[in-house]
């Protein structure tokens, strides 16, 4: 788990953002993983979560009240910005390539 920063919303609420990356499997070549993003308020109470398909799919940084998902590998080459300025979306779409992505 890694704390990547905080976002101050338009209502002056503080959102704390935590990435979680999990790898599992016995052999190096058979390892699998998943990633998650957790959102907490200023009292460290959980208020939101996104479960991502891959452990590398977590946001790389926070920029201007946005979660920034940035990819540059053989499968994905797009950047997605999810705004948390006014609200926490129930679902997010992360663009992977010009042809599609994941909800």
PyMOL commands that set and color helices and strands:
alter all, ss='L'
color gray80, all
select helices_A, chain A and resi 28-30+55-57
alter helices_A, ss='H'
color red, helices_A
select strands_A, chain A and resi 2-8+14-24+32-40+46-52+61-63+66-70+79-83+94-97+100-102
alter strands_A, ss='S'
color yellow, strands_A
deselect
rebuild
show_as cartoon
